[in-house]
Amino acid sequence: MYDLIIIGRGLSSLLFLKQYLLTHSDLKILIIEKSKSVENRYISSWQGPGILDLKKEYGIDHDKVYKKISISNEEILIKKNIAPYSYNTYDYKHTIETIFNSIKDKVEIIYDEVISIKEKYNEVNVKTKKYTFISQYLMSSTSLNKQSANNKKMLYQYFIGTKIKINNNHTHDTCQLMHFLHSNNEVLFNYNLPFDQKTILIETTAFGKKVHFENLEKIHKRSLATFNIAKMIKKEKGVIPMSVNHKFQRTARIINIGIHGGFARPSSGYMLLRAAQWSKINKDKNLKDLVFKEKIIINFLDKIFLKACYYYPDKANSIFVKLFNSNDIASVIRFLADIPKLYDIVKILMNTPKKIMINALIK
């Protein structure tokens, strides 16, 4: 019998435990994780004034800090100095290991595959390939729960990234958030992170109604071909659902978190800050009272952005270009970091293409 069983040793699960164990150290907690290996990729987050300090709260060390970002398409290049804010990149595997090592003496973990979950009036039964467990509450960051699995996804953000070392020094001095490529059916762009003058992560991303990795791989290879590559260091790929229908849901004893709990921003896929902030806010609550409250205005704007990408993929890049071309980039960053003030929302509305946004709104 456990007080809490957590399915999945993912980022949302560990961020929650890191905070929750500060005030609930007496709980008996079990983590069930399918694989001992940790995905080898990068995650990123905004940091700066008013934004939750990930180093202070979670001990997470960044791999790289960017004070300059760029947005571009075939016609325009926008470079912005974003100080005192920054765009920080983290090694996902190192982040997971850092947080887990800080709490591993307070929890149990087994590596096994969950076969079934049955919620009863006063407990939850979890069956794995090897064992059966009983818990007062269950927290899941996977899609095993039917409520989460049945949610409709409006778009998929899918990506392929390759970290490379090149023979000649490259000229990238900024974090290239988006360089839009021509596509009539998807929002398509390259996302490049330079780590030093010879090492860079090249990532090709699409927002599409369906996932077409084969086609994305061809586009990604063309992007890589522009560099004189000395060595392929590592490769990553993934899919993030972008949907306003992916809501936080829970029953009396089962709590969905992570992507399947609605933690990913529908308009961008960013999840790290939202999960970290939620974990800190809820560290004092009882398990029966845990909720995730979306910010109504942010969710409304995300929905419009998402619909614009869905219905007008060939024009959607103009939304991002105009947004980041704003004279007040701090308002854009606070919006993306989930902490906008009212005047930030007003500026966001003023600095988006009105025709596309209105058409998306009435769709």
DAVENUR-V284352 format. One record per residue. N is the residue number from 1. PSI is psi in whole degrees, -180 to 180 (NA if undefined). D_LAST is the distance of its C-alpha to the last C-alpha in whole Angstrom. Layout:
BEGIN
[[N PSI D_LAST] [N PSI D_LAST]]
END
This chain:
BEGIN
[[1 127 50] [2 155 48] [3 -37 46] [4 131 43] [5 133 42] [6 125 39] [7 116 38] [8 118 37] [9 57 39] [10 -177 36] [11 -45 35] [12 -42 33] [13 -46 36] [14 -37 39] [15 -42 37] [16 -49 37] [17 -38 41] [18 -41 42] [19 -43 41] [20 -34 42] [21 -14 45] [22 -31 46] [23 -3 46] [24 53 47] [25 -11 49] [26 -4 51] [27 145 48] [28 113 49] [29 137 46] [30 132 45] [31 130 43] [32 116 42] [33 135 41] [34 -38 41] [35 143 43] [36 -26 45] [37 151 44] [38 137 41] [39 135 38] [40 93 39] [41 -175 36] [42 150 35] [43 157 33] [44 160 32] [45 152 31] [46 146 31] [47 156 35] [48 -168 36] [49 127 37] [50 -10 35] [51 139 34] [52 127 35] [53 106 38] [54 -31 38] [55 -46 42] [56 -44 43] [57 -32 41] [58 -4 41] [59 22 44] [60 125 41] [61 134 43] [62 155 41] [63 -37 41] [64 142 40] [65 130 39] [66 126 37] [67 -6 37] [68 139 36] [69 162 32] [70 148 31] [71 135 27] [72 162 27] [73 -161 26] [74 -17 28] [75 -23 29] [76 145 29] [77 123 31] [78 121 30] [79 135 33] [80 133 33] [81 118 36] [82 7 34] [83 141 37] [84 5 38] [85 166 35] [86 159 35] [87 111 33] [88 138 36] [89 138 36] [90 142 38] [91 117 39] [92 -46 37] [93 -46 41] [94 -38 43] [95 -47 40] [96 -47 40] [97 -38 44] [98 -50 45] [99 -43 43] [100 -42 44] [101 -27 48] [102 -15 48] [103 -2 47] [104 -24 49] [105 -9 52] [106 -3 50] [107 163 48] [108 152 49] [109 138 47] [110 152 47] [111 105 46] [112 166 45] [113 130 42] [114 130 40] [115 -42 41] [116 154 39] [117 129 38] [118 119 40] [119 128 39] [120 -179 42] [121 -43 42] [122 12 44] [123 171 44] [124 131 42] [125 128 43] [126 122 42] [127 127 44] [128 -178 44] [129 -28 46] [130 -29 49] [131 171 49] [132 131 48] [133 155 47] [134 138 47] [135 153 45] [136 -40 44] [137 157 40] [138 137 38] [139 130 36] [140 132 34] [141 15 32] [142 178 31] [143 19 29] [144 -37 32] [145 133 31] [146 -34 29] [147 -43 26] [148 -42 25] [149 -27 26] [150 -5 23] [151 137 20] [152 140 17] [153 130 17] [154 -47 13] [155 162 15] [156 132 19] [157 113 21] [158 146 24] [159 155 27] [160 128 31] [161 145 33] [162 124 37] [163 124 39] [164 156 42] [165 133 45] [166 161 46] [167 -38 49] [168 147 49] [169 132 47] [170 169 43] [171 8 42] [172 117 39] [173 7 40] [174 166 36] [175 116 34] [176 96 31] [177 -44 28] [178 123 26] [179 107 27] [180 136 24] [181 156 25] [182 130 24] [183 135 21] [184 -23 19] [185 -15 18] [186 162 18] [187 119 18] [188 131 22] [189 160 25] [190 142 28] [191 114 29] [192 132 33] [193 107 35] [194 128 39] [195 -36 42] [196 -171 45] [197 -13 46] [198 -3 46] [199 129 43] [200 143 40] [201 121 37] [202 119 35] [203 132 31] [204 126 29] [205 145 25] [206 143 22] [207 108 18] [208 162 18] [209 -25 16] [210 161 20] [211 123 23] [212 77 25] [213 -33 28] [214 -45 31] [215 -40 29] [216 -36 28] [217 -39 32] [218 -44 33] [219 -41 31] [220 -41 32] [221 -36 36] [222 -36 35] [223 -41 34] [224 -32 37] [225 -15 40] [226 -7 39] [227 147 42] [228 89 45] [229 128 45] [230 -33 48] [231 138 47] [232 116 44] [233 -52 44] [234 162 41] [235 148 38] [236 154 35] [237 156 32] [238 171 29] [239 131 26] [240 122 23] [241 133 20] [242 99 17] [243 136 16] [244 -6 15] [245 -10 16] [246 83 19] [247 155 21] [248 127 25] [249 149 26] [250 155 30] [251 -163 32] [252 -34 36] [253 -3 37] [254 126 35] [255 122 33] [256 131 30] [257 -174 30] [258 -156 29] [259 -43 26] [260 -4 25] [261 5 26] [262 17 23] [263 -22 25] [264 134 23] [265 124 21] [266 -33 17] [267 -16 17] [268 -23 20] [269 -8 22] [270 132 25] [271 -25 27] [272 -52 30] [273 -42 30] [274 -42 28] [275 -39 30] [276 -43 33] [277 -42 32] [278 -42 32] [279 -42 35] [280 -43 37] [281 -34 35] [282 11 36] [283 -22 40] [284 -6 41] [285 157 40] [286 154 41] [287 -33 39] [288 -16 38] [289 3 36] [290 128 34] [291 161 30] [292 113 28] [293 114 26] [294 148 23] [295 118 22] [296 -47 19] [297 -42 18] [298 -45 19] [299 -37 17] [300 -46 14] [301 -39 14] [302 -40 14] [303 -41 11] [304 -45 9] [305 -44 12] [306 -42 11] [307 -35 8] [308 -42 9] [309 -33 12] [310 -48 10] [311 -26 8] [312 59 11] [313 -29 14] [314 -16 16] [315 -9 15] [316 -28 15] [317 -26 19] [318 -28 19] [319 -49 17] [320 -40 20] [321 -47 22] [322 -38 22] [323 -48 22] [324 -10 25] [325 3 26] [326 147 26] [327 -22 30] [328 79 29] [329 -23 29] [330 -36 30] [331 -39 27] [332 -44 25] [333 -43 27] [334 -35 27] [335 -46 24] [336 -25 24] [337 6 27] [338 21 25] [339 39 28] [340 146 26] [341 172 28] [342 -41 26] [343 -25 27] [344 -42 25] [345 -43 22] [346 -44 22] [347 -36 23] [348 -45 20] [349 -36 18] [350 -27 20] [351 38 21] [352 150 17] [353 113 16] [354 -43 14] [355 -48 12] [356 -44 11] [357 -40 10] [358 -42 9] [359 -39 6] [360 -38 5] [361 -40 6] [362 -5 4] [363 NA 0]]
END
